[in-house]
Amino acid sequence: MLLKPSPDSILPVEYPVPLVIIFRFSALFLFILLISPLCASATGAGEKNRSAKAESSVPDRDVQYAENSKLPQWKVDWDQARALYRRGKVGQALVQYELLLQRKSTVDEARWEYANLLIQEKRWQQAADELDFLLARTPDKQNYLLARARVSLEEGFAEQAVKQYGQLYEGSPSGDDALEALTGLVTALDKMGNREAQLPLLEQLLLRKPGDLSLLKQIGKLALELGQPEKTREILREPLEDNPEDVELLRLVAQAVEDLGDRDETAVYRQRIAVLVGDDVQTFQWLALYYQQKGDFDKALYYVERQLKIDPSVADLILQAARLHDKTGHPGRALDYFSLYLDLVPDDQIVLAERDRIRRELAINLVTFVEKKRASQLWQDLSSITSDREGVYLQLAEWFRQHGEKAELTEVLLVLYRQHPDDRQLYQELVPLMESQGRVDELDKL
């Protein structure tokens, strides 16, 4: 159902709360929530308060006893428990508290100290039992309620924790523990998956903590998850101006802008992330695809190669780099990447055909060099263009065969044969070619 604030409430929002949540927010509670002083951030203050209470849960002194007669055993046990704790012997202190409470179960202050030690040791079920005992005797005591809510949350009973944190607020929404209770309430709702109810509570916190960056990020992220990218963009625009290198803010705003359909503005934010984070593969992937779709293949190639620096063995990235080098007029580098790809995926017939096409195109551009009897020099020069020299020379040989240029074919085959002097097929093709050109002496030296 939808829980709507009354017209007298200053909360401008409505949000769903499951039927299983027993408590409800009263108009008075919501009003006090807005005007009560909350002096720490939503994410940090609760932990600080709990830490401080854990440190002070066992007083650094013996129990004061007014009577002058012989001290009762429970008082001795209590003093001993405190002394053991002060010496760092928490396990022994717990045993001593148990003995004390067996002898005198109605000493609430001692049981409270014991419960806090159990919480400190994360013995949640035992702590819950002790706190339930205390609450049965004093149902409205706020520090008992707060501790019990925390234990419920730690045990995984989120619905129970929501009820307990709500009771605490109803009892004293402007008290010292207000912030911790509200933080716990938000956390419990999160564990229940009730994100809709979290957002207005976080927004009320922000009214009392304007400019709290951690809280702003939390609200921005939650708004995105709830399908409210406009809210995310608006609430984080100014913080991002003040913190232009905050990567988390950049990610949130980039996603919000993308969800709103502005890919060009999204690209601006993602480029800023790419500058700040050198190994953000997801951002590099996004930018590479964006620039490919825009037809800016040089920039697309830049972001593909940044991904390859992180993981040079990804076949799909190698293939992207090959094709982008081809599109940007670097056939030699394209051949290098195609060779790397085919080492990983040797039977890809489409890519084999692409490689042959580029070899052939490059070879045709080099025909003139061979015709000027510079085949050997070309072999040397080609090393600065591509590592796939043999592939290019095989295409040169095929071109000269098809055009009947025997002298040029001979020069190309001689270069290849010097690389592979045991290749009988090459030798057998060279023999009639060289004999017909009167190069028998040269042939004998092969």
C-alpha positions as CSV (number, residue, x, y, z in Angstrom):
1,M,0.0,0.0,0.0
2,L,1.0,3.7,-0.2
3,L,1.6,5.4,3.1
4,K,0.8,9.1,2.5
5,P,1.8,11.9,4.8
6,S,-1.0,14.1,6.2
7,P,-1.5,17.5,4.7
8,D,0.0,19.0,7.8
9,S,3.3,17.1,7.3
10,I,6.1,18.9,5.4
11,L,7.2,15.8,3.7
12,P,6.4,16.3,0.0
13,V,6.7,12.6,-1.0
14,E,4.8,9.3,-0.7
15,Y,6.3,5.9,-0.6
16,P,5.2,2.3,-0.2
17,V,5.7,0.4,3.0
18,P,4.9,-3.4,3.2
19,L,2.0,-4.5,5.3
20,V,4.2,-6.5,7.5
21,I,5.8,-3.3,8.9
22,I,3.8,-2.7,12.0
23,F,4.7,0.8,12.8
24,R,3.6,3.9,10.9
25,F,5.1,7.4,10.6
26,S,3.0,9.9,12.4
27,A,2.7,13.5,11.3
28,L,4.4,14.6,14.5
29,F,7.2,12.2,13.9
30,L,7.9,13.4,10.4
31,F,7.7,17.0,11.6
32,I,10.2,16.5,14.3
33,L,12.4,14.5,11.9
34,L,12.8,17.7,9.9
35,I,13.4,20.1,12.7
36,S,15.5,18.0,15.0
37,P,19.3,18.6,14.9
38,L,21.1,15.7,13.2
39,C,24.8,16.4,13.6
40,A,26.5,13.5,11.8
41,S,26.3,11.9,8.4
42,A,23.9,9.1,7.7
43,T,26.7,6.6,7.0
44,G,29.3,7.5,9.6
45,A,27.6,8.7,12.7
46,G,25.8,5.5,13.6
47,E,29.0,3.5,13.5
48,K,30.8,6.1,15.6
49,N,28.0,6.1,18.2
50,R,28.0,2.3,18.4
51,S,31.8,2.3,18.8
52,A,31.8,4.9,21.5
53,K,29.0,3.0,23.4
54,A,30.9,-0.3,23.1
55,E,34.0,1.3,24.6
56,S,32.0,2.8,27.5
57,S,29.5,-0.1,28.1
58,V,31.5,-1.3,31.1
59,P,32.4,1.6,33.4
60,D,36.1,1.9,34.4
61,R,35.3,1.7,38.1
62,D,34.0,-0.7,40.8
63,V,30.3,-0.8,41.7
64,Q,29.4,1.7,44.4
65,Y,27.6,0.1,47.4
66,A,26.2,2.3,50.2
67,E,25.9,-0.2,53.1
68,N,28.9,-0.7,55.4
69,S,28.1,-4.4,56.1
70,K,29.8,-7.3,54.4
71,L,29.6,-6.9,50.5
72,P,27.2,-9.3,48.9
73,Q,28.6,-11.9,46.4
74,W,26.8,-10.3,43.4
75,K,28.6,-7.0,44.1
76,V,32.0,-8.9,44.2
77,D,31.1,-10.7,41.0
78,W,30.2,-7.5,39.3
79,D,33.5,-5.8,40.3
80,Q,35.4,-8.8,39.1
81,A,33.6,-8.8,35.8
82,R,34.5,-5.1,35.2
83,A,38.1,-5.7,36.3
84,L,38.5,-8.6,33.9
85,Y,37.1,-6.5,31.0
86,R,39.5,-3.6,31.9
87,R,42.4,-6.1,31.6
88,G,41.1,-7.1,28.1
89,K,39.9,-10.6,29.3
90,V,36.5,-10.3,27.6
91,G,35.8,-14.0,27.6
92,Q,36.4,-14.3,31.4
93,A,34.4,-11.1,32.0
94,L,31.4,-12.6,30.2
95,V,31.6,-15.7,32.4
96,Q,31.7,-13.5,35.5
97,Y,28.7,-11.5,34.3
98,E,26.8,-14.8,33.8
99,L,27.6,-15.8,37.4
100,L,26.4,-12.4,38.7
101,L,23.1,-12.6,36.8
102,Q,22.5,-16.1,38.1
103,R,22.8,-14.8,41.6
104,K,20.9,-11.6,41.1
105,S,18.9,-11.4,37.8
106,T,17.3,-8.0,38.6
107,V,20.5,-5.9,38.3
108,D,19.5,-4.2,35.0
109,E,22.7,-2.1,34.8
110,A,24.9,-5.3,35.0
111,R,22.7,-7.1,32.4
112,W,23.0,-4.0,30.1
113,E,26.8,-4.2,30.4
114,Y,26.7,-7.9,29.7
115,A,24.5,-7.4,26.6
116,N,26.9,-4.8,25.2
117,L,29.8,-7.1,25.6
118,L,27.8,-9.8,23.7
119,I,27.2,-7.3,20.9
120,Q,30.9,-6.4,20.9
121,E,31.7,-10.1,20.5
122,K,29.0,-10.4,17.8
123,R,27.1,-13.1,19.8
124,W,23.8,-11.8,18.4
125,Q,21.4,-14.5,19.7
126,Q,22.6,-14.2,23.3
127,A,22.6,-10.5,23.1
128,A,19.0,-10.6,21.8
129,D,17.9,-12.7,24.8
130,E,19.4,-10.4,27.3
131,L,18.0,-7.3,25.6
132,D,14.5,-8.9,25.5
133,F,14.8,-9.5,29.2
134,L,15.6,-5.9,29.8
135,L,12.9,-4.6,27.5
136,A,10.3,-6.8,29.3
137,R,11.2,-4.9,32.4
138,T,11.6,-1.4,30.8
139,P,9.8,-1.5,27.4
140,D,10.4,2.2,26.5
141,K,14.1,2.6,27.4
142,Q,15.7,4.0,24.3
143,N,19.2,2.6,24.5
144,Y,17.7,-0.9,25.0
145,L,15.5,-0.4,21.9
146,L,18.3,0.9,19.8
147,A,20.6,-2.0,20.7
148,R,17.8,-4.5,20.2
149,A,17.1,-3.1,16.7
150,R,20.8,-3.3,15.8
151,V,20.9,-7.0,16.9
152,S,17.7,-7.7,14.9
153,L,19.4,-6.2,11.8
154,E,22.6,-8.2,12.4
155,E,20.6,-11.4,12.8
156,G,18.9,-10.7,9.4
157,F,15.5,-9.9,10.8
158,A,15.0,-6.7,8.8
159,E,11.3,-6.3,9.3
160,Q,11.7,-6.6,13.0
161,A,14.5,-4.1,12.9
162,V,12.2,-1.6,11.0
163,K,9.6,-1.9,13.7
164,Q,12.1,-1.4,16.5
165,Y,13.8,1.6,14.9
166,G,10.3,3.0,14.3
167,Q,9.4,2.6,18.0
168,L,12.6,4.3,19.0
169,Y,11.7,7.3,16.8
170,E,8.2,7.4,18.1
171,G,9.6,7.6,21.6
172,S,12.2,10.2,21.0
173,P,12.6,11.4,17.4
174,S,14.8,14.3,18.4
175,G,17.0,12.5,20.9
176,D,20.7,11.8,20.8
177,D,20.2,8.5,19.1
178,A,18.0,9.9,16.4
179,L,20.5,9.7,13.6
180,E,21.6,6.2,14.4
181,A,18.0,5.0,14.5
182,L,17.3,6.7,11.1
183,T,20.4,5.2,9.6
184,G,19.4,1.8,10.9
185,L,15.9,2.2,9.5
186,V,17.3,3.0,6.1
187,T,19.6,0.0,6.2
188,A,16.8,-2.3,7.4
189,L,14.5,-1.1,4.5
190,D,17.4,-1.8,2.1
191,K,17.7,-5.3,3.4
192,M,14.0,-5.8,2.9
193,G,14.4,-4.5,-0.7
194,N,12.1,-1.6,0.0
195,R,14.0,1.1,-1.9
196,E,11.0,3.3,-2.4
197,A,10.7,3.9,1.3
198,Q,14.4,4.6,1.7
199,L,14.5,7.5,-0.7
200,P,12.2,10.0,1.2
201,L,14.0,9.2,4.4
202,L,17.4,9.9,2.8
203,E,16.0,13.1,1.4
204,Q,14.9,14.3,4.8
205,L,18.4,13.6,6.2
206,L,19.8,15.7,3.4
207,L,17.7,18.7,4.5
208,R,19.5,18.6,7.8
209,K,22.9,17.7,6.2
210,P,23.1,19.9,3.0
211,G,26.1,19.2,1.0
212,D,26.9,15.8,2.6
213,L,28.7,14.2,-0.3
214,S,28.3,10.6,0.8
215,L,24.5,11.1,1.4
216,L,24.2,12.8,-2.0
217,K,25.8,9.9,-3.7
218,Q,23.5,7.5,-1.9
219,I,20.4,9.4,-3.0
220,G,21.7,9.7,-6.5
221,K,22.4,6.0,-6.8
222,L,19.0,5.0,-5.3
223,A,17.2,7.4,-7.6
224,L,18.8,5.7,-10.6
225,E,17.8,2.3,-9.3
226,L,14.2,3.6,-9.0
227,G,14.1,4.9,-12.5
228,Q,14.5,8.6,-11.6
229,P,17.6,9.6,-13.6
230,E,16.5,13.3,-13.7
231,K,16.6,13.4,-9.9
232,T,20.1,11.9,-10.0
233,R,21.3,14.4,-12.5
234,E,19.9,17.4,-10.8
235,I,21.0,16.5,-7.2
236,L,24.5,15.6,-8.3
237,R,25.2,18.4,-10.8
238,E,26.5,20.9,-8.3
239,P,28.5,18.4,-6.2
240,L,30.2,17.3,-9.5
241,E,31.1,20.9,-10.3
242,D,32.7,21.1,-6.8
243,N,34.4,17.7,-7.1
244,P,35.2,17.3,-10.9
245,E,37.6,14.3,-10.3
246,D,35.2,12.3,-8.1
247,V,34.9,9.1,-10.2
248,E,31.8,7.8,-8.3
249,L,30.0,11.1,-9.0
250,L,31.0,10.9,-12.7
251,R,29.7,7.4,-13.0
252,L,26.4,8.2,-11.5
253,V,25.9,11.4,-13.6
254,A,27.0,9.6,-16.7
255,Q,24.5,6.8,-16.2
256,A,21.7,9.3,-15.4
257,V,22.4,11.2,-18.6
258,E,22.5,8.0,-20.6
259,D,19.2,6.9,-19.2
260,L,17.8,10.3,-20.2
261,G,18.9,9.5,-23.8
262,D,21.8,11.9,-24.3
263,R,24.7,9.7,-25.4
264,D,26.9,12.7,-26.6
265,E,26.8,14.2,-23.1
266,T,27.3,10.7,-21.6
267,A,30.5,10.4,-23.7
268,V,31.9,13.6,-22.2
269,Y,31.5,12.2,-18.7
270,R,32.9,8.8,-19.7
271,Q,35.9,10.4,-21.3
272,R,36.6,12.1,-18.0
273,I,36.4,8.7,-16.2
274,A,38.8,7.2,-18.8
275,V,41.3,9.9,-18.0
276,L,41.1,9.3,-14.2
277,V,40.9,5.5,-14.2
278,G,43.5,3.8,-16.3
279,D,42.0,0.3,-16.1
280,D,38.2,0.9,-16.5
281,V,37.5,-1.7,-19.1
282,Q,33.7,-1.1,-19.0
283,T,34.2,2.6,-19.8
284,F,36.7,1.9,-22.6
285,Q,34.2,-0.6,-24.1
286,W,31.4,2.0,-24.0
287,L,33.6,4.7,-25.6
288,A,34.9,2.3,-28.3
289,L,31.4,1.3,-29.3
290,Y,30.2,5.0,-29.2
291,Y,32.9,6.2,-31.5
292,Q,32.4,3.3,-33.9
293,Q,28.8,4.2,-34.2
294,K,29.7,7.8,-34.7
295,G,32.2,6.8,-37.5
296,D,35.2,8.1,-35.6
297,F,37.3,5.0,-36.1
298,D,40.6,6.6,-34.8
299,K,39.0,7.3,-31.4
300,A,37.3,3.9,-31.4
301,L,40.7,2.3,-32.0
302,Y,42.3,4.2,-29.2
303,Y,39.8,2.8,-26.7
304,V,40.1,-0.7,-28.1
305,E,43.8,-0.6,-27.7
306,R,43.5,0.7,-24.2
307,Q,41.5,-2.5,-23.4
308,L,44.1,-4.6,-25.0
309,K,46.8,-3.1,-22.8
310,I,44.8,-4.5,-19.9
311,D,44.2,-7.9,-21.4
312,P,46.0,-8.5,-24.7
313,S,44.6,-12.0,-25.3
314,V,40.9,-11.2,-25.9
315,A,40.2,-12.5,-29.4
316,D,37.2,-10.2,-30.0
317,L,39.3,-7.1,-29.1
318,I,42.1,-8.2,-31.3
319,L,39.7,-8.6,-34.2
320,Q,38.2,-5.1,-33.5
321,A,41.7,-3.6,-33.5
322,A,42.4,-5.3,-36.9
323,R,39.3,-4.0,-38.6
324,L,39.7,-0.5,-37.1
325,H,43.3,-0.3,-38.3
326,D,42.1,-1.4,-41.8
327,K,39.4,1.4,-41.7
328,T,41.9,4.0,-40.6
329,G,44.3,3.3,-43.4
330,H,46.9,1.1,-41.6
331,P,46.8,-2.2,-43.5
332,G,50.1,-3.3,-42.1
333,R,49.0,-3.0,-38.5
334,A,45.7,-4.6,-39.5
335,L,47.6,-7.6,-40.8
336,D,49.5,-7.9,-37.6
337,Y,46.3,-8.0,-35.6
338,F,44.6,-10.4,-38.0
339,S,47.5,-12.8,-37.5
340,L,47.2,-12.6,-33.7
341,Y,43.5,-13.3,-34.0
342,L,44.0,-16.3,-36.3
343,D,46.5,-17.7,-33.9
344,L,43.6,-17.9,-31.4
345,V,40.8,-18.7,-33.8
346,P,42.6,-20.4,-36.8
347,D,39.4,-21.7,-38.5
348,D,37.6,-18.4,-38.9
349,Q,37.0,-18.4,-42.6
350,I,35.6,-14.8,-42.7
351,V,38.7,-13.4,-41.1
352,L,41.0,-15.5,-43.3
353,A,39.3,-13.9,-46.3
354,E,39.7,-10.5,-44.8
355,R,43.4,-11.0,-44.2
356,D,43.9,-12.2,-47.8
357,R,42.1,-9.2,-49.1
358,I,44.3,-6.8,-47.2
359,R,47.4,-8.7,-48.2
360,R,46.4,-8.4,-51.8
361,E,45.6,-4.7,-51.6
362,L,48.9,-4.0,-50.0
363,A,50.8,-6.2,-52.5
364,I,49.2,-4.3,-55.4
365,N,50.5,-1.0,-54.0
366,L,54.0,-2.5,-53.9
367,V,54.1,-3.9,-57.4
368,T,56.0,-0.9,-58.7
369,F,58.9,-1.4,-56.2
370,V,59.4,-5.0,-57.5
371,E,59.2,-3.9,-61.1
372,K,62.1,-1.5,-60.4
373,K,64.1,-4.5,-59.3
374,R,63.9,-3.6,-55.6
375,A,62.4,-6.8,-54.3
376,S,65.2,-7.4,-51.7
377,Q,65.1,-3.8,-50.4
378,L,61.3,-3.9,-50.3
379,W,61.6,-6.9,-48.0
380,Q,63.7,-4.9,-45.6
381,D,61.5,-1.8,-45.7
382,L,58.3,-3.8,-45.3
383,S,59.4,-4.9,-41.8
384,S,58.5,-1.4,-40.5
385,I,55.0,-1.7,-41.9
386,T,54.0,-5.2,-40.9
387,S,55.3,-8.5,-39.5
388,D,53.3,-10.3,-42.1
389,R,55.8,-9.8,-44.9
390,E,55.6,-13.4,-46.1
391,G,51.8,-13.1,-46.6
392,V,52.2,-9.9,-48.6
393,Y,55.0,-11.4,-50.7
394,L,52.9,-14.5,-51.4
395,Q,50.2,-12.2,-52.8
396,L,52.8,-10.3,-54.8
397,A,53.9,-13.7,-56.3
398,E,50.4,-14.5,-57.2
399,W,49.8,-11.2,-58.9
400,F,52.9,-11.6,-61.1
401,R,51.9,-15.2,-62.0
402,Q,48.5,-13.9,-63.1
403,H,50.1,-11.2,-65.2
404,G,52.8,-13.3,-66.6
405,E,55.7,-11.2,-65.3
406,K,58.2,-13.9,-64.9
407,A,61.2,-11.8,-64.0
408,E,59.4,-10.0,-61.2
409,L,57.9,-13.3,-60.0
410,T,61.4,-14.8,-59.8
411,E,62.6,-11.9,-57.6
412,V,59.8,-12.3,-55.2
413,L,60.2,-16.1,-55.0
414,L,63.9,-15.7,-54.4
415,V,63.3,-13.5,-51.4
416,L,60.8,-16.0,-50.0
417,Y,63.2,-18.9,-50.7
418,R,66.0,-17.2,-48.8
419,Q,63.7,-17.2,-45.8
420,H,62.9,-20.9,-46.3
421,P,65.8,-22.6,-48.1
422,D,64.3,-26.1,-47.4
423,D,61.0,-25.3,-49.2
424,R,61.1,-27.7,-52.2
425,Q,58.0,-26.3,-53.7
426,L,59.5,-22.9,-54.0
427,Y,62.7,-24.4,-55.4
428,Q,60.9,-26.4,-58.0
429,E,59.0,-23.3,-59.2
430,L,62.3,-21.3,-59.4
431,V,64.2,-23.8,-61.5
432,P,62.3,-23.3,-64.8
433,L,61.9,-19.6,-64.2
434,M,65.7,-19.0,-63.7
435,E,66.7,-21.4,-66.5
436,S,64.5,-19.5,-69.0
437,Q,66.2,-16.3,-67.9
438,G,69.7,-17.7,-68.3
439,R,70.4,-17.5,-64.5
440,V,71.7,-21.0,-64.2
441,D,74.8,-20.1,-62.3
442,E,72.7,-18.3,-59.8
443,L,70.4,-21.2,-59.6
444,D,73.3,-23.6,-58.9
445,K,74.2,-21.5,-55.8
446,L,70.8,-21.8,-54.3
